[in-house]
């Protein structure tokens, strides 16, 4: 059952009734949603529009069968904006699962390697691709690193915060004891192949929400139902990213 939580959602539902009907069919059983925000945030670049997390929660709260929306996101220690984001997510009603973001320092110091050595590059380039590069190309890339070294840059920082374990744990808990029959994952991570297979094997429902309508071959093999989030753009994106015709109809709401 769909009951719009805001006037804006009500108006958008009038403009896009098929979208609501499609989602009522997706959310036809007690449902939990799991948003791997540490990965989902990067979908925005490809989509060329941004997610409005407050409106996402309001939209999902409009479907009575949705029992929980869990969001997995890291915290940058000492970063006021990052910490405030967590507070906001909780105030909007998300079940927030968070942990500190790891800051990894990767050396790009070329002083101890041969000109054509791949020792540093292998940290950043997949082995299968690195094997395809000839020695001159490797030397050229090392030369670029050497130029950075001369300007005083000897390492780069990489932020890492993976929530596969936490998501898997929550899926198992909800599967076993929380009366959930429908598991909606915002992810394209192939690591969820086995949990999805198990969910389906035991007669429950799994759905993938993603940015392109396509998933990895591992997830594709599970025959999981895939929902393209572009279909709900008008309900979940920033106002300024809406088509002008839609902005005109919901302005002031």
C-alpha positions in Angstrom: 0.0 0.0 0.0 1.3 3.4 -1.0 0.5 6.4 1.2 2.5 9.5 0.3 4.4 11.0 3.2 4.6 14.5 1.8 2.6 16.7 -0.6 5.5 16.7 -3.0 5.5 12.9 -3.2 1.7 12.9 -3.6 2.0 15.3 -6.6 4.9 13.3 -8.1 2.8 10.1 -7.7 0.1 11.8 -9.8 2.6 12.7 -12.5 4.2 9.2 -12.5 1.5 6.6 -11.5 3.2 3.7 -13.3 6.3 4.2 -11.2 4.3 3.8 -8.0 2.5 0.8 -9.4 5.8 -0.9 -10.3 7.2 -0.2 -6.8 4.1 -1.6 -5.1 4.8 -4.8 -7.0 8.4 -4.7 -5.9 7.5 -4.0 -2.3 4.7 -6.6 -2.1 6.0 -8.3 1.1 7.6 -7.2 4.4 10.7 -5.4 3.1 14.0 -4.2 4.3 16.3 -1.9 2.2 20.0 -2.0 2.5 21.9 1.0 0.9 25.7 0.5 0.6 26.2 4.3 0.5 30.0 4.0 0.4 29.6 2.6 -3.1 26.2 4.1 -4.1 27.6 7.7 -3.7 29.8 7.1 -6.8 26.8 6.2 -9.0 26.0 9.9 -9.0 28.8 10.7 -11.4 27.6 8.3 -14.0 23.9 9.3 -13.5 24.8 13.0 -13.7 22.3 13.8 -10.9 22.5 13.6 -7.1 20.6 11.6 -4.6 18.6 13.5 -1.9 18.9 11.1 1.1 16.1 12.9 3.0 13.7 12.5 0.1 14.7 8.9 -0.5 13.7 8.1 3.1 10.4 10.0 2.8 9.7 8.2 -0.4 10.3 4.7 1.0 8.3 5.6 4.1 5.4 6.0 1.8 5.2 2.2 1.2 3.7 0.4 4.2 5.6 -2.8 3.5 9.0 -1.2 4.0 10.0 -1.9 7.6 13.5 -0.6 7.7 15.9 1.4 5.5 19.5 0.6 6.5 22.3 2.8 5.2 26.0 1.9 5.5 28.4 4.8 5.6 31.8 5.7 7.0 32.8 8.5 9.3 35.9 10.7 8.8 37.2 11.2 12.3 37.4 14.9 13.2 35.5 15.9 10.1 32.5 18.0 11.4 30.5 17.6 8.1 30.9 13.8 8.1 29.8 13.6 11.7 26.8 15.9 11.1 25.8 13.7 8.1 25.3 10.7 10.5 23.2 12.8 12.9 21.0 13.9 9.9 20.6 10.4 8.6 19.4 9.2 12.0 17.0 12.2 12.4 15.4 11.2 9.1 14.7 7.7 10.4 17.5 5.7 8.7 18.9 2.7 10.5 22.6 3.9 10.3 25.5 1.5 10.3 28.8 3.3 10.4 32.4 2.9 11.2 35.6 5.0 10.8 37.0 5.5 7.3 40.5 4.1 7.0 43.0 6.5 5.5 45.7 4.5 3.7 48.9 6.1 2.7 50.3 4.6 -0.5 54.0 5.3 -1.3 54.8 6.7 -4.8 58.5 7.2 -3.9 60.5 6.1 -6.9 63.9 6.6 -5.3 64.4 2.9 -4.6 63.2 1.3 -7.8 64.5 0.8 -11.3 63.2 3.1 -14.0 61.1 0.4 -15.6 60.0 -1.4 -12.4 56.3 -2.0 -11.9 56.7 -2.2 -8.1 54.8 1.1 -7.4 52.4 1.0 -10.3 51.0 -2.4 -9.2 49.4 -0.7 -6.2 47.2 1.3 -8.6 46.9 -0.8 -11.8 45.3 -4.2 -12.1 47.8 -7.0 -12.7 46.1 -8.1 -15.9 46.5 -4.6 -17.4 50.0 -4.0 -16.0 51.1 -7.1 -17.9 50.0 -5.5 -21.2 52.1 -2.4 -20.7 55.6 -2.4 -22.3 58.7 -1.3 -20.5 58.7 2.1 -22.1 55.2 2.8 -20.8 56.1 1.7 -17.3 59.2 3.9 -17.4 57.1 6.8 -18.6 54.6 6.4 -15.8 57.4 6.1 -13.3 58.8 9.3 -14.7 55.5 11.1 -13.9 55.7 9.8 -10.4 59.3 11.1 -10.1 58.1 14.5 -11.1 55.6 14.4 -8.3 58.4 13.3 -5.9 60.5 16.3 -6.9 57.6 18.6 -5.9 57.6 16.9 -2.5 54.7 14.4 -3.0 55.9 11.0 -1.8 52.6 9.3 -1.1 48.9 9.5 -1.9 46.0 8.9 0.4 43.2 6.4 -0.3 40.0 6.3 1.7 38.7 2.8 2.5 35.5 1.7 4.2 33.9 -1.6 3.2 30.6 -2.8 4.6 30.3 -6.2 3.1 30.5 -8.0 6.4 28.1 -5.6 8.2 25.5 -5.9 5.4 25.9 -9.7 5.3 25.4 -9.9 9.0 22.2 -7.8 8.9 20.8 -9.8 6.0 21.3 -13.0 7.9 19.7 -11.5 11.1 16.7 -10.2 9.2 16.4 -13.4 7.3 16.5 -15.6 10.4 14.4 -13.6 13.0 12.9 -10.3 11.9 10.1 -11.5 9.7 11.4 -10.0 6.5 10.5 -11.7 3.2 11.9 -9.2 0.7 15.5 -8.0 0.7 16.3 -4.9 -1.5 20.0 -4.2 -1.9 21.4 -1.0 -3.3 24.6 -2.5 -4.5 26.3 -4.2 -7.5 28.9 -6.0 -5.3 29.5 -9.6 -6.5 30.1 -10.6 -2.9 26.4 -10.8 -2.4 25.9 -13.6 -4.9 25.7 -16.3 -2.2 23.4 -14.5 0.1 21.0 -13.7 -2.8 21.1 -17.4 -3.8 20.3 -18.5 -0.3 17.4 -15.9 0.1 15.8 -17.2 -3.2 16.4 -20.9 -2.3 14.5 -20.5 0.9 11.5 -19.0 -0.9 12.1 -15.3 -0.1 12.6 -12.4 -2.4 15.7 -10.5 -3.4 15.9 -7.3 -5.5 18.8 -5.3 -6.7 18.5 -1.5 -7.1 21.3 -0.1 -9.3 22.2 2.8 -11.6 22.3 1.1 -15.0 19.9 -1.7 -14.9 22.8 -4.1 -15.2 24.7 -6.1 -12.6 28.0 -8.1 -12.4 28.0 -11.5 -14.1 28.0 -13.1 -10.6 24.8 -11.4 -9.6 23.3 -11.9 -13.0 23.7 -15.7 -12.6 21.3 -15.6 -9.6 18.5 -14.3 -11.8 17.8 -11.6 -9.2 15.3 -9.0 -10.1 17.0 -5.7 -11.1 15.4 -2.3 -10.7 17.0 0.6 -12.5 16.9 3.6 -10.1 16.7 6.0 -13.0 13.0 5.1 -13.0 12.6 6.9 -9.6 14.8 9.8 -10.3 12.0 12.4 -9.9 11.3 11.1 -6.4 14.8 10.9 -5.1 17.0 13.5 -6.8 17.9 17.1 -6.0 15.3 19.6 -7.0 17.6 21.3 -9.4 18.2 18.1 -11.3 14.6 17.6 -12.1 13.4 18.3 -15.6 12.0 21.9 -15.9 8.5 20.6 -16.6 8.5 18.7 -13.3 10.0 21.6 -11.4 7.2 23.8 -12.6 4.5 21.4 -11.3 5.9 20.9 -7.9 7.4 24.3 -7.2 6.6 25.5 -3.7 5.5 22.1 -2.5 
